[in-house]
């Protein structure tokens, strides 16, 4: 499961709502905001276009967090994000295994 408190401590400038959305997505495959979906899909142009000022300032840290602290299967392309959503995240993977 995604360690929300660890992420808050390690990356304090990422908005709490963004971290909470990421945690729900990783854990349960819950659909995210269009900004976070673009980041997870590795669509830089769309992510920058959709980010509010706080998320624009936190974008580099958010990318580091996703790269270092989330399962590789939940990010990388729009197809991977959609598949992760359909699988219902880590909870869904645990049921399949």
Residue, then its C-alpha position, 0 to 999 in steps of 0.5 A: x500500500x502507498x505510504x501517505x504519511x511517508x510521502x507527506x514527510x518526504x515531499x512536503x511541497x506536494x499538495x495534500x489533495x494530490x498525495x491523497x489522490x495518488x494514494x487512492x489511485x495506487x491502492x484502489x485504482x480510483x480514477x484521478x484528476x486530469x492533472x495527476x492522470x497526465x503525470x502518471x501517463x508521462x504526458x508532460x505537456x498535458x500535466x503542465x497544462x492542467x496543473x494549478x500553481x501549487x502542482x506546477x511548483x511540486x511537479x518535479x517532486x511528484x515525478x520523483x515520488x511516482x518514480x521511486x515510491x509507486x509500483x511500475x505498473x501504475x504509471x508510464x502510459x495512458x494504457x498502463x493507467x487505464x489497466x491499473x484502474x481496471x485492476x483496482x490497484x494494489x487491492x485488486x492485484x492482491x486478490x488476483x495473486 
